Amino acid sequence: MSTKINKVKKYIKSMQHKVVEVTKDHYTIDNGDVYEHQFEIDENITVDEFKKLLDNAKETIISTLNNIEDEGK
């Protein structure tokens, strides 16, 4: 399982897309992909504020994967 976790962590760490637009319903990244929000979001959130949310989520996922990996040792 450690190999799968490492692959996922590597992929997540490599994700470097730039958020170019945020609305109350979705956000758009620099390659044109549009993603619907999976949670309620402040209608007045800025792109920079939203980017911070995404960065924090990314770090939380990596930390959780590290914990799972450590438990398996």
Biotite code that builds the C-alpha atoms (Angstrom):
import biotite.structure as struc

atoms = struc.array([
    struc.Atom([0.000, 0.000, 0.000], chain_id="A", res_id=1, res_name="MET", atom_name="CA", element="C"),
    struc.Atom([2.914, 2.342, 0.649], chain_id="A", res_id=2, res_name="SER", atom_name="CA", element="C"),
    struc.Atom([3.699, 2.439, -3.069], chain_id="A", res_id=3, res_name="THR", atom_name="CA", element="C"),
    struc.Atom([0.132, 3.505, -3.897], chain_id="A", res_id=4, res_name="LYS", atom_name="CA", element="C"),
    struc.Atom([0.200, 6.162, -1.181], chain_id="A", res_id=5, res_name="ILE", atom_name="CA", element="C"),
    struc.Atom([3.506, 7.504, -2.482], chain_id="A", res_id=6, res_name="ASN", atom_name="CA", element="C"),
    struc.Atom([2.096, 7.703, -6.019], chain_id="A", res_id=7, res_name="LYS", atom_name="CA", element="C"),
    struc.Atom([-0.941, 9.628, -4.786], chain_id="A", res_id=8, res_name="VAL", atom_name="CA", element="C"),
    struc.Atom([1.210, 11.970, -2.679], chain_id="A", res_id=9, res_name="LYS", atom_name="CA", element="C"),
    struc.Atom([3.540, 12.609, -5.612], chain_id="A", res_id=10, res_name="LYS", atom_name="CA", element="C"),
    struc.Atom([0.583, 13.373, -7.880], chain_id="A", res_id=11, res_name="TYR", atom_name="CA", element="C"),
    struc.Atom([-1.027, 15.724, -5.350], chain_id="A", res_id=12, res_name="ILE", atom_name="CA", element="C"),
    struc.Atom([2.253, 17.555, -4.742], chain_id="A", res_id=13, res_name="LYS", atom_name="CA", element="C"),
    struc.Atom([2.697, 18.031, -8.488], chain_id="A", res_id=14, res_name="SER", atom_name="CA", element="C"),
    struc.Atom([-0.695, 19.731, -8.900], chain_id="A", res_id=15, res_name="MET", atom_name="CA", element="C"),
    struc.Atom([0.198, 23.372, -9.540], chain_id="A", res_id=16, res_name="GLN", atom_name="CA", element="C"),
    struc.Atom([-2.796, 24.789, -11.381], chain_id="A", res_id=17, res_name="HIS", atom_name="CA", element="C"),
    struc.Atom([-3.626, 28.450, -10.970], chain_id="A", res_id=18, res_name="LYS", atom_name="CA", element="C"),
    struc.Atom([-7.177, 29.425, -9.994], chain_id="A", res_id=19, res_name="VAL", atom_name="CA", element="C"),
    struc.Atom([-8.341, 32.144, -12.378], chain_id="A", res_id=20, res_name="VAL", atom_name="CA", element="C"),
    struc.Atom([-11.992, 32.558, -11.361], chain_id="A", res_id=21, res_name="GLU", atom_name="CA", element="C"),
    struc.Atom([-14.173, 31.804, -8.352], chain_id="A", res_id=22, res_name="VAL", atom_name="CA", element="C"),
    struc.Atom([-17.958, 32.108, -8.242], chain_id="A", res_id=23, res_name="THR", atom_name="CA", element="C"),
    struc.Atom([-20.445, 30.961, -5.611], chain_id="A", res_id=24, res_name="LYS", atom_name="CA", element="C"),
    struc.Atom([-21.028, 27.757, -7.631], chain_id="A", res_id=25, res_name="ASP", atom_name="CA", element="C"),
    struc.Atom([-17.653, 26.833, -9.170], chain_id="A", res_id=26, res_name="HIS", atom_name="CA", element="C"),
    struc.Atom([-14.026, 27.685, -9.741], chain_id="A", res_id=27, res_name="TYR", atom_name="CA", element="C"),
    struc.Atom([-11.958, 27.700, -12.926], chain_id="A", res_id=28, res_name="THR", atom_name="CA", element="C"),
    struc.Atom([-8.270, 26.862, -13.249], chain_id="A", res_id=29, res_name="ILE", atom_name="CA", element="C"),
    struc.Atom([-5.786, 28.115, -15.811], chain_id="A", res_id=30, res_name="ASP", atom_name="CA", element="C"),
    struc.Atom([-6.201, 25.164, -18.175], chain_id="A", res_id=31, res_name="ASN", atom_name="CA", element="C"),
    struc.Atom([-9.922, 25.949, -18.523], chain_id="A", res_id=32, res_name="GLY", atom_name="CA", element="C"),
    struc.Atom([-11.222, 23.146, -16.286], chain_id="A", res_id=33, res_name="ASP", atom_name="CA", element="C"),
    struc.Atom([-14.256, 24.127, -14.210], chain_id="A", res_id=34, res_name="VAL", atom_name="CA", element="C"),
    struc.Atom([-15.045, 22.447, -10.883], chain_id="A", res_id=35, res_name="TYR", atom_name="CA", element="C"),
    struc.Atom([-18.236, 22.767, -8.863], chain_id="A", res_id=36, res_name="GLU", atom_name="CA", element="C"),
    struc.Atom([-17.768, 23.521, -5.175], chain_id="A", res_id=37, res_name="HIS", atom_name="CA", element="C"),
    struc.Atom([-18.404, 20.575, -2.884], chain_id="A", res_id=38, res_name="GLN", atom_name="CA", element="C"),
    struc.Atom([-19.247, 22.856, 0.042], chain_id="A", res_id=39, res_name="PHE", atom_name="CA", element="C"),
    struc.Atom([-20.904, 26.187, 0.761], chain_id="A", res_id=40, res_name="GLU", atom_name="CA", element="C"),
    struc.Atom([-18.659, 29.109, -0.094], chain_id="A", res_id=41, res_name="ILE", atom_name="CA", element="C"),
    struc.Atom([-18.768, 32.822, 0.652], chain_id="A", res_id=42, res_name="ASP", atom_name="CA", element="C"),
    struc.Atom([-20.009, 34.627, -2.442], chain_id="A", res_id=43, res_name="GLU", atom_name="CA", element="C"),
    struc.Atom([-17.411, 37.360, -1.930], chain_id="A", res_id=44, res_name="ASN", atom_name="CA", element="C"),
    struc.Atom([-14.336, 35.132, -1.663], chain_id="A", res_id=45, res_name="ILE", atom_name="CA", element="C"),
    struc.Atom([-11.370, 36.289, -3.714], chain_id="A", res_id=46, res_name="THR", atom_name="CA", element="C"),
    struc.Atom([-9.217, 34.107, -5.937], chain_id="A", res_id=47, res_name="VAL", atom_name="CA", element="C"),
    struc.Atom([-6.320, 34.488, -3.459], chain_id="A", res_id=48, res_name="ASP", atom_name="CA", element="C"),
    struc.Atom([-8.499, 33.469, -0.506], chain_id="A", res_id=49, res_name="GLU", atom_name="CA", element="C"),
    struc.Atom([-9.815, 30.474, -2.404], chain_id="A", res_id=50, res_name="PHE", atom_name="CA", element="C"),
    struc.Atom([-6.287, 29.463, -3.428], chain_id="A", res_id=51, res_name="LYS", atom_name="CA", element="C"),
    struc.Atom([-5.356, 29.434, 0.269], chain_id="A", res_id=52, res_name="LYS", atom_name="CA", element="C"),
    struc.Atom([-8.282, 27.081, 0.947], chain_id="A", res_id=53, res_name="LEU", atom_name="CA", element="C"),
    struc.Atom([-7.099, 24.745, -1.814], chain_id="A", res_id=54, res_name="LEU", atom_name="CA", element="C"),
    struc.Atom([-3.507, 24.857, -0.564], chain_id="A", res_id=55, res_name="ASP", atom_name="CA", element="C"),
    struc.Atom([-4.653, 24.027, 2.977], chain_id="A", res_id=56, res_name="ASN", atom_name="CA", element="C"),
    struc.Atom([-6.773, 21.143, 1.677], chain_id="A", res_id=57, res_name="ALA", atom_name="CA", element="C"),
    struc.Atom([-3.796, 19.834, -0.297], chain_id="A", res_id=58, res_name="LYS", atom_name="CA", element="C"),
    struc.Atom([-1.575, 19.932, 2.808], chain_id="A", res_id=59, res_name="GLU", atom_name="CA", element="C"),
    struc.Atom([-4.264, 18.199, 4.875], chain_id="A", res_id=60, res_name="THR", atom_name="CA", element="C"),
    struc.Atom([-4.548, 15.393, 2.325], chain_id="A", res_id=61, res_name="ILE", atom_name="CA", element="C"),
    struc.Atom([-0.778, 14.911, 2.237], chain_id="A", res_id=62, res_name="ILE", atom_name="CA", element="C"),
    struc.Atom([-0.611, 14.909, 6.039], chain_id="A", res_id=63, res_name="SER", atom_name="CA", element="C"),
    struc.Atom([-3.409, 12.333, 6.236], chain_id="A", res_id=64, res_name="THR", atom_name="CA", element="C"),
    struc.Atom([-1.650, 10.118, 3.702], chain_id="A", res_id=65, res_name="LEU", atom_name="CA", element="C"),
    struc.Atom([1.566, 10.413, 5.730], chain_id="A", res_id=66, res_name="ASN", atom_name="CA", element="C"),
    struc.Atom([-0.330, 9.336, 8.867], chain_id="A", res_id=67, res_name="ASN", atom_name="CA", element="C"),
    struc.Atom([-1.846, 6.346, 7.069], chain_id="A", res_id=68, res_name="ILE", atom_name="CA", element="C"),
    struc.Atom([1.582, 5.405, 5.782], chain_id="A", res_id=69, res_name="GLU", atom_name="CA", element="C"),
    struc.Atom([3.120, 5.715, 9.277], chain_id="A", res_id=70, res_name="ASP", atom_name="CA", element="C"),
    struc.Atom([0.391, 3.522, 10.797], chain_id="A", res_id=71, res_name="GLU", atom_name="CA", element="C"),
    struc.Atom([1.233, 0.800, 8.288], chain_id="A", res_id=72, res_name="GLY", atom_name="CA", element="C"),
    struc.Atom([4.859, 0.598, 9.419], chain_id="A", res_id=73, res_name="LYS", atom_name="CA", element="C"),
])
